[in-house]
Amino acid sequence: MTKRTVVPGEEVAVAEEYMPDRGTYEYDGKIYSALAGELELDKENMVARVQAANPINLLKSGDSVFCRVTDVRPAMAICEIIGTEGKDRAITGETSATIHISKLSSEYVQEVGKEMRPGDLVRAKVIQTVPSVQLSTQEPHFGVVKALCKKCRSPLVCQGRSLRCDPCERVENRKLADDYGDVHF
């Protein structure tokens, strides 16, 4: 296997010898790089591919993501995905997602609005990407990681399984992640 660094538009092989694969394309009998990255000429399978130096961040099932709740309906929370946990790059593609009431908790949930509120920052697991992005917070590590008081918008502090607002002394409930308050961006 031959490897070297290439840039977009660079001729990397001839179509008579290799087939284009990931990160390459064929034009007029020649194979060109579509990405900046490392060229791999696979002589066993006779394909030319380029592994991106800085790959795009596409959502896939099983990813752990952070999202902000934008709206709450009786049977679902609508979220805007902010990023993938452990990756610095912005998400490429659809960032709007929903958490259905049946995927909110492993326990019975009567109403989504009692577990999540608009503005809450949530860690969730991607369970579907096509035709729409669906998330789940059923596992203990997933759920609200930061929330603000409904009345005064001060940060809520975890007290057992509830959240407390120190300035106005309100107590609120959410579906909390096991590390609520310890997540830093």
Secondary structure, 3 states (H helix, E strand, C coil): CEEEEECCCCEEEECCCCEECCCEEEECCEEEECCCEEEEEECCCCEEEEEECCCCECCCCCCEEEEEEEEEECCEEEEEEEEECCCCCCECCCCEEEEEHHHCCCCCCCCHHHCCCCCCEEEEEEEECCCCEEEECCCCCCEEEECECCCCCCECEEECCEEECCCCCCEECCCECCCCCCCCC
